[in-house]
Amino acid sequence: MKNGDEGFNYARYARAIEEALDRLAAKNGVVDTRQIRLETSVPKDLLIEVLDKGIVDFPERIEEIVDSEEGKEWKR
């Protein structure tokens, strides 16, 4: 998936996030964006932008990703 104006490859970051989700421990089916940032080194604003696009596939065991600092959440 590419943004036509900039040619930015969001799918690349979505894959990195998905791979991190496969490795991360989920507490009651929830992962915090802080955990993903530590695992991937994807900047917070880009991580949120990718999650907002809805292109990240969550593993079965993860129901939700939350950003406790921003008060945002993304559900599978």
PDB file of N, CA, C and O in Angstrom:
ATOM      1  N   MET A   1       0.856  -1.176   0.000  1.00  0.00           N
ATOM      2  CA  MET A   1       0.000   0.000   0.000  1.00  0.00           C
ATOM      3  C   MET A   1       0.898   1.235   0.000  1.00  0.00           C
ATOM      4  O   MET A   1       1.737   1.399   0.886  1.00  0.00           O
ATOM      5  N   LYS A   2       0.722   2.086  -0.981  1.00  0.00           N
ATOM      6  CA  LYS A   2       1.571   3.271  -1.082  1.00  0.00           C
ATOM      7  C   LYS A   2       0.737   4.530  -1.100  1.00  0.00           C
ATOM      8  O   LYS A   2      -0.365   4.567  -1.648  1.00  0.00           O
ATOM      9  N   ASN A   3       1.288   5.559  -0.486  1.00  0.00           N
ATOM     10  CA  ASN A   3       0.674   6.875  -0.540  1.00  0.00           C
ATOM     11  C   ASN A   3       1.099   7.492  -1.871  1.00  0.00           C
ATOM     12  O   ASN A   3       2.293   7.661  -2.116  1.00  0.00           O
ATOM     13  N   GLY A   4       0.145   7.828  -2.729  1.00  0.00           N
ATOM     14  CA  GLY A   4       0.442   8.317  -4.067  1.00  0.00           C
ATOM     15  C   GLY A   4       1.297   9.566  -4.113  1.00  0.00           C
ATOM     16  O   GLY A   4       2.136   9.700  -5.004  1.00  0.00           O
ATOM     17  N   ASP A   5       1.107  10.483  -3.180  1.00  0.00           N
ATOM     18  CA  ASP A   5       1.840  11.747  -3.213  1.00  0.00           C
ATOM     19  C   ASP A   5       3.328  11.559  -2.907  1.00  0.00           C
ATOM     20  O   ASP A   5       4.179  12.122  -3.596  1.00  0.00           O
ATOM     21  N   GLU A   6       3.638  10.780  -1.892  1.00  0.00           N
ATOM     22  CA  GLU A   6       5.026  10.668  -1.450  1.00  0.00           C
ATOM     23  C   GLU A   6       5.659   9.355  -1.868  1.00  0.00           C
ATOM     24  O   GLU A   6       6.880   9.219  -1.793  1.00  0.00           O
ATOM     25  N   GLY A   7       4.872   8.387  -2.306  1.00  0.00           N
ATOM     26  CA  GLY A   7       5.399   7.066  -2.602  1.00  0.00           C
ATOM     27  C   GLY A   7       5.869   6.357  -1.340  1.00  0.00           C
ATOM     28  O   GLY A   7       6.770   5.519  -1.390  1.00  0.00           O
ATOM     29  N   PHE A   8       5.259   6.692  -0.214  1.00  0.00           N
ATOM     30  CA  PHE A   8       5.677   6.140   1.077  1.00  0.00           C
ATOM     31  C   PHE A   8       5.114   4.739   1.238  1.00  0.00           C
ATOM     32  O   PHE A   8       3.926   4.515   1.007  1.00  0.00           O
ATOM     33  N   ASN A   9       5.956   3.796   1.632  1.00  0.00           N
ATOM     34  CA  ASN A   9       5.562   2.394   1.732  1.00  0.00           C
ATOM     35  C   ASN A   9       5.102   2.049   3.150  1.00  0.00           C
ATOM     36  O   ASN A   9       5.894   1.595   3.976  1.00  0.00           O
ATOM     37  N   TYR A  10       3.814   2.271   3.418  1.00  0.00           N
ATOM     38  CA  TYR A  10       3.259   1.951   4.733  1.00  0.00           C
ATOM     39  C   TYR A  10       3.239   0.451   4.984  1.00  0.00           C
ATOM     40  O   TYR A  10       3.366   0.012   6.127  1.00  0.00           O
ATOM     41  N   ALA A  11       3.080  -0.341   3.925  1.00  0.00           N
ATOM     42  CA  ALA A  11       3.002  -1.799   4.072  1.00  0.00           C
ATOM     43  C   ALA A  11       4.283  -2.355   4.702  1.00  0.00           C
ATOM     44  O   ALA A  11       4.232  -3.327   5.455  1.00  0.00           O
ATOM     45  N   ARG A  12       5.400  -1.753   4.404  1.00  0.00           N
ATOM     46  CA  ARG A  12       6.678  -2.183   4.985  1.00  0.00           C
ATOM     47  C   ARG A  12       6.634  -2.060   6.507  1.00  0.00           C
ATOM     48  O   ARG A  12       7.080  -2.957   7.223  1.00  0.00           O
ATOM     49  N   TYR A  13       6.099  -0.957   6.988  1.00  0.00           N
ATOM     50  CA  TYR A  13       6.011  -0.735   8.432  1.00  0.00           C
ATOM     51  C   TYR A  13       4.927  -1.612   9.054  1.00  0.00           C
ATOM     52  O   TYR A  13       5.070  -2.071  10.187  1.00  0.00           O
ATOM     53  N   ALA A  14       3.847  -1.843   8.315  1.00  0.00           N
ATOM     54  CA  ALA A  14       2.791  -2.731   8.806  1.00  0.00           C
ATOM     55  C   ALA A  14       3.357  -4.128   9.016  1.00  0.00           C
ATOM     56  O   ALA A  14       3.046  -4.774  10.017  1.00  0.00           O
ATOM     57  N   ARG A  15       4.188  -4.607   8.086  1.00  0.00           N
ATOM     58  CA  ARG A  15       4.811  -5.933   8.229  1.00  0.00           C
ATOM     59  C   ARG A  15       5.722  -5.973   9.444  1.00  0.00           C
ATOM     60  O   ARG A  15       5.723  -6.958  10.183  1.00  0.00           O
ATOM     61  N   ALA A  16       6.499  -4.914   9.661  1.00  0.00           N
ATOM     62  CA  ALA A  16       7.394  -4.865  10.829  1.00  0.00           C
ATOM     63  C   ALA A  16       6.587  -4.916  12.125  1.00  0.00           C
ATOM     64  O   ALA A  16       6.984  -5.580  13.082  1.00  0.00           O
ATOM     65  N   ILE A  17       5.461  -4.217  12.152  1.00  0.00           N
ATOM     66  CA  ILE A  17       4.593  -4.218  13.335  1.00  0.00           C
ATOM     67  C   ILE A  17       3.992  -5.612  13.539  1.00  0.00           C
ATOM     68  O   ILE A  17       3.943  -6.111  14.664  1.00  0.00           O
ATOM     69  N   GLU A  18       3.538  -6.235  12.456  1.00  0.00           N
ATOM     70  CA  GLU A  18       2.971  -7.580  12.552  1.00  0.00           C
ATOM     71  C   GLU A  18       3.992  -8.580  13.084  1.00  0.00           C
ATOM     72  O   GLU A  18       3.665  -9.421  13.921  1.00  0.00           O
ATOM     73  N   GLU A  19       5.229  -8.489  12.597  1.00  0.00           N
ATOM     74  CA  GLU A  19       6.284  -9.385  13.077  1.00  0.00           C
ATOM     75  C   GLU A  19       6.551  -9.162  14.561  1.00  0.00           C
ATOM     76  O   GLU A  19       6.766 -10.118  15.306  1.00  0.00           O
ATOM     77  N   ALA A  20       6.537  -7.910  14.989  1.00  0.00           N
ATOM     78  CA  ALA A  20       6.740  -7.602  16.409  1.00  0.00           C
ATOM     79  C   ALA A  20       5.596  -8.164  17.242  1.00  0.00           C
ATOM     80  O   ALA A  20       5.825  -8.705  18.324  1.00  0.00           O
ATOM     81  N   LEU A  21       4.368  -8.040  16.748  1.00  0.00           N
ATOM     82  CA  LEU A  21       3.208  -8.554  17.479  1.00  0.00           C
ATOM     83  C   LEU A  21       3.306 -10.062  17.684  1.00  0.00           C
ATOM     84  O   LEU A  21       2.853 -10.585  18.702  1.00  0.00           O
ATOM     85  N   ASP A  22       3.902 -10.761  16.712  1.00  0.00           N
ATOM     86  CA  ASP A  22       4.076 -12.207  16.843  1.00  0.00           C
ATOM     87  C   ASP A  22       5.015 -12.552  17.998  1.00  0.00           C
ATOM     88  O   ASP A  22       4.879 -13.607  18.618  1.00  0.00           O
ATOM     89  N   ARG A  23       5.965 -11.665  18.285  1.00  0.00           N
ATOM     90  CA  ARG A  23       6.967 -11.929  19.325  1.00  0.00           C
ATOM     91  C   ARG A  23       6.592 -11.376  20.694  1.00  0.00           C
ATOM     92  O   ARG A  23       7.069 -11.881  21.710  1.00  0.00           O
ATOM     93  N   LEU A  24       5.755 -10.360  20.742  1.00  0.00           N
ATOM     94  CA  LEU A  24       5.474  -9.668  21.999  1.00  0.00           C
ATOM     95  C   LEU A  24       4.494 -10.424  22.897  1.00  0.00           C
ATOM     96  O   LEU A  24       3.606 -11.135  22.428  1.00  0.00           O
ATOM     97  N   ALA A  25       4.689 -10.245  24.196  1.00  0.00           N
ATOM     98  CA  ALA A  25       3.755 -10.811  25.173  1.00  0.00           C
ATOM     99  C   ALA A  25       2.548  -9.888  25.273  1.00  0.00           C
ATOM    100  O   ALA A  25       2.683  -8.669  25.384  1.00  0.00           O
ATOM    101  N   ALA A  26       1.370 -10.492  25.230  1.00  0.00           N
ATOM    102  CA  ALA A  26       0.128  -9.720  25.358  1.00  0.00           C
ATOM    103  C   ALA A  26      -0.461  -9.976  26.741  1.00  0.00           C
ATOM    104  O   ALA A  26      -0.546 -11.118  27.192  1.00  0.00           O
ATOM    105  N   LYS A  27      -0.859  -8.913  27.396  1.00  0.00           N
ATOM    106  CA  LYS A  27      -1.501  -9.045  28.707  1.00  0.00           C
ATOM    107  C   LYS A  27      -3.005  -8.955  28.503  1.00  0.00           C
ATOM    108  O   LYS A  27      -3.524  -7.905  28.126  1.00  0.00           O
ATOM    109  N   ASN A  28      -3.703 -10.059  28.753  1.00  0.00           N
ATOM    110  CA  ASN A  28      -5.150 -10.131  28.530  1.00  0.00           C
ATOM    111  C   ASN A  28      -5.522  -9.735  27.100  1.00  0.00           C
ATOM    112  O   ASN A  28      -6.548  -9.092  26.878  1.00  0.00           O
ATOM    113  N   GLY A  29      -4.692 -10.118  26.139  1.00  0.00           N
ATOM    114  CA  GLY A  29      -4.966  -9.831  24.738  1.00  0.00           C
ATOM    115  C   GLY A  29      -4.638  -8.413  24.310  1.00  0.00           C
ATOM    116  O   GLY A  29      -5.017  -7.989  23.218  1.00  0.00           O
ATOM    117  N   VAL A  30      -3.924  -7.663  25.174  1.00  0.00           N
ATOM    118  CA  VAL A  30      -3.628  -6.254  24.884  1.00  0.00           C
ATOM    119  C   VAL A  30      -2.113  -6.035  24.814  1.00  0.00           C
ATOM    120  O   VAL A  30      -1.354  -6.547  25.637  1.00  0.00           O
ATOM    121  N   VAL A  31      -1.699  -5.263  23.809  1.00  0.00           N
ATOM    122  CA  VAL A  31      -0.304  -4.849  23.652  1.00  0.00           C
ATOM    123  C   VAL A  31      -0.280  -3.326  23.635  1.00  0.00           C
ATOM    124  O   VAL A  31      -1.141  -2.695  23.021  1.00  0.00           O
ATOM    125  N   ASP A  32       0.702  -2.736  24.306  1.00  0.00           N
ATOM    126  CA  ASP A  32       0.857  -1.275  24.309  1.00  0.00           C
ATOM    127  C   ASP A  32       1.808  -0.873  23.182  1.00  0.00           C
ATOM    128  O   ASP A  32       2.741  -1.605  22.850  1.00  0.00           O
ATOM    129  N   THR A  33       1.559   0.296  22.603  1.00  0.00           N
ATOM    130  CA  THR A  33       2.423   0.765  21.517  1.00  0.00           C
ATOM    131  C   THR A  33       3.871   0.912  21.964  1.00  0.00           C
ATOM    132  O   THR A  33       4.788   0.793  21.151  1.00  0.00           O
ATOM    133  N   ARG A  34       4.081   1.171  23.252  1.00  0.00           N
ATOM    134  CA  ARG A  34       5.449   1.280  23.769  1.00  0.00           C
ATOM    135  C   ARG A  34       6.226  -0.006  23.520  1.00  0.00           C
ATOM    136  O   ARG A  34       7.402   0.033  23.156  1.00  0.00           O
ATOM    137  N   GLN A  35       5.561  -1.159  23.717  1.00  0.00           N
ATOM    138  CA  GLN A  35       6.200  -2.447  23.471  1.00  0.00           C
ATOM    139  C   GLN A  35       6.589  -2.584  21.999  1.00  0.00           C
ATOM    140  O   GLN A  35       7.675  -3.067  21.679  1.00  0.00           O
ATOM    141  N   ILE A  36       5.703  -2.159  21.114  1.00  0.00           N
ATOM    142  CA  ILE A  36       5.965  -2.265  19.674  1.00  0.00           C
ATOM    143  C   ILE A  36       7.126  -1.356  19.291  1.00  0.00           C
ATOM    144  O   ILE A  36       7.999  -1.748  18.517  1.00  0.00           O
ATOM    145  N   ARG A  37       7.133  -0.138  19.836  1.00  0.00           N
ATOM    146  CA  ARG A  37       8.220   0.803  19.514  1.00  0.00           C
ATOM    147  C   ARG A  37       9.568   0.260  19.962  1.00  0.00           C
ATOM    148  O   ARG A  37      10.558   0.396  19.243  1.00  0.00           O
ATOM    149  N   LEU A  38       9.617  -0.348  21.132  1.00  0.00           N
ATOM    150  CA  LEU A  38      10.881  -0.914  21.617  1.00  0.00           C
ATOM    151  C   LEU A  38      11.346  -2.064  20.725  1.00  0.00           C
ATOM    152  O   LEU A  38      12.544  -2.233  20.497  1.00  0.00           O
ATOM    153  N   GLU A  39      10.415  -2.837  20.233  1.00  0.00           N
ATOM    154  CA  GLU A  39      10.741  -4.007  19.411  1.00  0.00           C
ATOM    155  C   GLU A  39      11.137  -3.620  17.989  1.00  0.00           C
ATOM    156  O   GLU A  39      11.987  -4.274  17.384  1.00  0.00           O
ATOM    157  N   THR A  40      10.524  -2.553  17.446  1.00  0.00           N
ATOM    158  CA  THR A  40      10.707  -2.216  16.027  1.00  0.00           C
ATOM    159  C   THR A  40      11.525  -0.967  15.755  1.00  0.00           C
ATOM    160  O   THR A  40      12.068  -0.816  14.661  1.00  0.00           O
ATOM    161  N   SER A  41      11.624  -0.079  16.715  1.00  0.00           N
ATOM    162  CA  SER A  41      12.251   1.238  16.529  1.00  0.00           C
ATOM    163  C   SER A  41      11.481   2.128  15.556  1.00  0.00           C
ATOM    164  O   SER A  41      12.022   3.119  15.064  1.00  0.00           O
ATOM    165  N   VAL A  42      10.230   1.785  15.277  1.00  0.00           N
ATOM    166  CA  VAL A  42       9.383   2.639  14.442  1.00  0.00           C
ATOM    167  C   VAL A  42       8.966   3.839  15.297  1.00  0.00           C
ATOM    168  O   VAL A  42       8.465   3.657  16.406  1.00  0.00           O
ATOM    169  N   PRO A  43       9.168   5.065  14.793  1.00  0.00           N
ATOM    170  CA  PRO A  43       8.777   6.248  15.571  1.00  0.00           C
ATOM    171  C   PRO A  43       7.285   6.234  15.908  1.00  0.00           C
ATOM    172  O   PRO A  43       6.463   5.737  15.139  1.00  0.00           O
ATOM    173  N   LYS A  44       6.961   6.788  17.066  1.00  0.00           N
ATOM    174  CA  LYS A  44       5.589   6.748  17.570  1.00  0.00           C
ATOM    175  C   LYS A  44       4.580   7.325  16.578  1.00  0.00           C
ATOM    176  O   LYS A  44       3.535   6.716  16.347  1.00  0.00           O
ATOM    177  N   ASP A  45       4.868   8.479  15.992  1.00  0.00           N
ATOM    178  CA  ASP A  45       3.912   9.098  15.074  1.00  0.00           C
ATOM    179  C   ASP A  45       3.663   8.222  13.849  1.00  0.00           C
ATOM    180  O   ASP A  45       2.535   8.149  13.362  1.00  0.00           O
ATOM    181  N   LEU A  46       4.697   7.561  13.349  1.00  0.00           N
ATOM    182  CA  LEU A  46       4.544   6.671  12.198  1.00  0.00           C
ATOM    183  C   LEU A  46       3.786   5.407  12.604  1.00  0.00           C
ATOM    184  O   LEU A  46       2.943   4.916  11.852  1.00  0.00           O
ATOM    185  N   LEU A  47       4.081   4.890  13.772  1.00  0.00           N
ATOM    186  CA  LEU A  47       3.376   3.714  14.281  1.00  0.00           C
ATOM    187  C   LEU A  47       1.875   3.992  14.367  1.00  0.00           C
ATOM    188  O   LEU A  47       1.062   3.180  13.925  1.00  0.00           O
ATOM    189  N   ILE A  48       1.521   5.125  14.930  1.00  0.00           N
ATOM    190  CA  ILE A  48       0.108   5.505  15.058  1.00  0.00           C
ATOM    191  C   ILE A  48      -0.531   5.689  13.679  1.00  0.00           C
ATOM    192  O   ILE A  48      -1.668   5.272  13.455  1.00  0.00           O
ATOM    193  N   GLU A  49       0.196   6.305  12.773  1.00  0.00           N
ATOM    194  CA  GLU A  49      -0.323   6.520  11.418  1.00  0.00           C
ATOM    195  C   GLU A  49      -0.615   5.191  10.727  1.00  0.00           C
ATOM    196  O   GLU A  49      -1.650   5.042  10.078  1.00  0.00           O
ATOM    197  N   VAL A  50       0.289   4.230  10.865  1.00  0.00           N
ATOM    198  CA  VAL A  50       0.093   2.916  10.246  1.00  0.00           C
ATOM    199  C   VAL A  50      -1.101   2.196  10.895  1.00  0.00           C
ATOM    200  O   VAL A  50      -1.930   1.613  10.195  1.00  0.00           O
ATOM    201  N   LEU A  51      -1.186   2.239  12.221  1.00  0.00           N
ATOM    202  CA  LEU A  51      -2.318   1.599  12.905  1.00  0.00           C
ATOM    203  C   LEU A  51      -3.638   2.263  12.512  1.00  0.00           C
ATOM    204  O   LEU A  51      -4.645   1.577  12.334  1.00  0.00           O
ATOM    205  N   ASP A  52      -3.641   3.587  12.375  1.00  0.00           N
ATOM    206  CA  ASP A  52      -4.849   4.312  11.967  1.00  0.00           C
ATOM    207  C   ASP A  52      -5.320   3.903  10.569  1.00  0.00           C
ATOM    208  O   ASP A  52      -6.514   3.961  10.277  1.00  0.00           O
ATOM    209  N   LYS A  53      -4.397   3.494   9.714  1.00  0.00           N
ATOM    210  CA  LYS A  53      -4.760   3.083   8.347  1.00  0.00           C
ATOM    211  C   LYS A  53      -5.479   1.736   8.333  1.00  0.00           C
ATOM    212  O   LYS A  53      -6.114   1.384   7.339  1.00  0.00           O
ATOM    213  N   GLY A  54      -5.382   0.975   9.436  1.00  0.00           N
ATOM    214  CA  GLY A  54      -6.076  -0.311   9.509  1.00  0.00           C
ATOM    215  C   GLY A  54      -5.469  -1.398   8.648  1.00  0.00           C
ATOM    216  O   GLY A  54      -6.172  -2.320   8.236  1.00  0.00           O
ATOM    217  N   ILE A  55      -4.168  -1.311   8.364  1.00  0.00           N
ATOM    218  CA  ILE A  55      -3.526  -2.296   7.481  1.00  0.00           C
ATOM    219  C   ILE A  55      -2.691  -3.323   8.240  1.00  0.00           C
ATOM    220  O   ILE A  55      -1.999  -4.135   7.626  1.00  0.00           O
ATOM    221  N   VAL A  56      -2.750  -3.293   9.580  1.00  0.00           N
ATOM    222  CA  VAL A  56      -1.991  -4.241  10.391  1.00  0.00           C
ATOM    223  C   VAL A  56      -2.898  -5.407  10.766  1.00  0.00           C
ATOM    224  O   VAL A  56      -3.972  -5.212  11.335  1.00  0.00           O
ATOM    225  N   ASP A  57      -2.456  -6.623  10.441  1.00  0.00           N
ATOM    226  CA  ASP A  57      -3.200  -7.825  10.833  1.00  0.00           C
ATOM    227  C   ASP A  57      -2.741  -8.251  12.219  1.00  0.00           C
ATOM    228  O   ASP A  57      -1.552  -8.467  12.454  1.00  0.00           O
ATOM    229  N   PHE A  58      -3.697  -8.367  13.130  1.00  0.00           N
ATOM    230  CA  PHE A  58      -3.384  -8.775  14.498  1.00  0.00           C
ATOM    231  C   PHE A  58      -3.333 -10.297  14.572  1.00  0.00           C
ATOM    232  O   PHE A  58      -4.169 -10.965  13.964  1.00  0.00           O
ATOM    233  N   PRO A  59      -2.368 -10.863  15.306  1.00  0.00           N
ATOM    234  CA  PRO A  59      -2.391 -12.309  15.559  1.00  0.00           C
ATOM    235  C   PRO A  59      -3.643 -12.659  16.375  1.00  0.00           C
ATOM    236  O   PRO A  59      -4.206 -11.797  17.049  1.00  0.00           O
ATOM    237  N   GLU A  60      -4.069 -13.903  16.314  1.00  0.00           N
ATOM    238  CA  GLU A  60      -5.283 -14.347  17.013  1.00  0.00           C
ATOM    239  C   GLU A  60      -5.276 -14.003  18.496  1.00  0.00           C
ATOM    240  O   GLU A  60      -6.315 -13.637  19.047  1.00  0.00           O
ATOM    241  N   ARG A  61      -4.134 -14.113  19.147  1.00  0.00           N
ATOM    242  CA  ARG A  61      -4.073 -13.932  20.600  1.00  0.00           C
ATOM    243  C   ARG A  61      -4.102 -12.467  21.026  1.00  0.00           C
ATOM    244  O   ARG A  61      -4.216 -12.166  22.214  1.00  0.00           O
ATOM    245  N   ILE A  62      -4.001 -11.555  20.060  1.00  0.00           N
ATOM    246  CA  ILE A  62      -4.027 -10.122  20.384  1.00  0.00           C
ATOM    247  C   ILE A  62      -5.347  -9.525  19.920  1.00  0.00           C
ATOM    248  O   ILE A  62      -5.683  -9.552  18.736  1.00  0.00           O
ATOM    249  N   GLU A  63      -6.084  -8.986  20.880  1.00  0.00           N
ATOM    250  CA  GLU A  63      -7.382  -8.388  20.587  1.00  0.00           C
ATOM    251  C   GLU A  63      -7.286  -6.879  20.363  1.00  0.00           C
ATOM    252  O   GLU A  63      -8.084  -6.295  19.630  1.00  0.00           O
ATOM    253  N   GLU A  64      -6.290  -6.257  21.009  1.00  0.00           N
ATOM    254  CA  GLU A  64      -6.257  -4.797  21.014  1.00  0.00           C
ATOM    255  C   GLU A  64      -4.828  -4.279  21.183  1.00  0.00           C
ATOM    256  O   GLU A  64      -4.006  -4.881  21.874  1.00  0.00           O
ATOM    257  N   ILE A  65      -4.558  -3.148  20.535  1.00  0.00           N
ATOM    258  CA  ILE A  65      -3.324  -2.393  20.747  1.00  0.00           C
ATOM    259  C   ILE A  65      -3.751  -1.065  21.345  1.00  0.00           C
ATOM    260  O   ILE A  65      -4.671  -0.418  20.844  1.00  0.00           O
ATOM    261  N   VAL A  66      -3.085  -0.659  22.414  1.00  0.00           N
ATOM    262  CA  VAL A  66      -3.430   0.607  23.065  1.00  0.00           C
ATOM    263  C   VAL A  66      -2.213   1.519  23.125  1.00  0.00           C
ATOM    264  O   VAL A  66      -1.073   1.058  23.190  1.00  0.00           O
ATOM    265  N   ASP A  67      -2.478   2.816  23.104  1.00  0.00           N
ATOM    266  CA  ASP A  67      -1.445   3.816  23.375  1.00  0.00           C
ATOM    267  C   ASP A  67      -1.897   4.519  24.642  1.00  0.00           C
ATOM    268  O   ASP A  67      -2.726   5.428  24.605  1.00  0.00           O
ATOM    269  N   SER A  68      -1.337   4.084  25.764  1.00  0.00           N
ATOM    270  CA  SER A  68      -1.794   4.614  27.058  1.00  0.00           C
ATOM    271  C   SER A  68      -1.454   6.095  27.217  1.00  0.00           C
ATOM    272  O   SER A  68      -2.132   6.803  27.962  1.00  0.00           O
ATOM    273  N   GLU A  69      -0.422   6.572  26.533  1.00  0.00           N
ATOM    274  CA  GLU A  69      -0.050   7.986  26.620  1.00  0.00           C
ATOM    275  C   GLU A  69      -1.052   8.868  25.879  1.00  0.00           C
ATOM    276  O   GLU A  69      -1.407   9.947  26.353  1.00  0.00           O
ATOM    277  N   GLU A  70      -1.506   8.402  24.709  1.00  0.00           N
ATOM    278  CA  GLU A  70      -2.416   9.182  23.870  1.00  0.00           C
ATOM    279  C   GLU A  70      -3.879   8.832  24.127  1.00  0.00           C
ATOM    280  O   GLU A  70      -4.778   9.555  23.698  1.00  0.00           O
ATOM    281  N   GLY A  71      -4.118   7.724  24.826  1.00  0.00           N
ATOM    282  CA  GLY A  71      -5.479   7.295  25.068  1.00  0.00           C
ATOM    283  C   GLY A  71      -6.167   6.730  23.825  1.00  0.00           C
ATOM    284  O   GLY A  71      -7.391   6.792  23.710  1.00  0.00           O
ATOM    285  N   LYS A  72      -5.383   6.179  22.893  1.00  0.00           N
ATOM    286  CA  LYS A  72      -5.937   5.609  21.668  1.00  0.00           C
ATOM    287  C   LYS A  72      -5.945   4.098  21.769  1.00  0.00           C
ATOM    288  O   LYS A  72      -5.176   3.509  22.529  1.00  0.00           O
ATOM    289  N   GLU A  73      -6.828   3.474  20.990  1.00  0.00           N
ATOM    290  CA  GLU A  73      -6.841   2.025  20.940  1.00  0.00           C
ATOM    291  C   GLU A  73      -7.272   1.549  19.562  1.00  0.00           C
ATOM    292  O   GLU A  73      -8.061   2.197  18.874  1.00  0.00           O
ATOM    293  N   TRP A  74      -6.733   0.400  19.181  1.00  0.00           N
ATOM    294  CA  TRP A  74      -7.057  -0.228  17.914  1.00  0.00           C
ATOM    295  C   TRP A  74      -7.435  -1.666  18.206  1.00  0.00           C
ATOM    296  O   TRP A  74      -6.699  -2.383  18.884  1.00  0.00           O
ATOM    297  N   LYS A  75      -8.576  -2.087  17.699  1.00  0.00           N
ATOM    298  CA  LYS A  75      -9.051  -3.454  17.934  1.00  0.00           C
ATOM    299  C   LYS A  75      -8.954  -4.271  16.658  1.00  0.00           C
ATOM    300  O   LYS A  75      -9.023  -3.752  15.543  1.00  0.00           O
ATOM    301  N   ARG A  76      -8.792  -5.573  16.870  1.00  0.00           N
ATOM    302  CA  ARG A  76      -8.678  -6.493  15.734  1.00  0.00           C
ATOM    303  C   ARG A  76      -9.939  -6.470  14.916  1.00  0.00           C
ATOM    304  O   ARG A  76     -10.039  -7.179  13.915  1.00  0.00           O
TER     305      ARG A  76
END
